[in-house]
Amino acid sequence: MSRNVAVSIFVVCSWVAPIGASAFASDPPDYDRAAEQAIVGTVKAVAVFPGADGAVGVHLDLQTAEGLISIHVAPAEFIGRNNFYFYMGDQVAIIGALTPFDDNLAVWARAIQKGSAMLVLRNADGTAKWTSATDGIDGCGVAHAPLPRGTER
């Protein structure tokens, strides 16, 4: 009996695993310079999402006059290497593109200014300045599981 249960679990997992993996294998949309806009607001939360490769993607929940917006920033390693950081309550100005992907809508940041410091995340053509193999599934540079959050859309 327990052998049958073990075989059933193995069969189900072998079907489900490729489906989950294929969700991360899809190509992310390109950064759209035509959709770029300036956004000013207060950081309400800093969220990190680990990828299977150990990289960590950083996202911000930004409170603006229009409401809460999800900002997809970059890999944490890139942010730290550039001696930049985020705290709740930080006032920031962001240049980024509103990007739809997988029934979500978020802003992929190209540059972030905090006080007199500026962190440039993308080149003029929108390509990421970090050296990861891909832009990640959602623009933050890390292919992580879908976001379990409500700030997208």
Summary of the structure (lengths in Angstrom):
residues: 153
radius of gyration: 17.7
end to end distance: 46.6
largest distance: 67.0
contacts: 438
relative contact order: 0.21
helix: 22%
strand: 40%
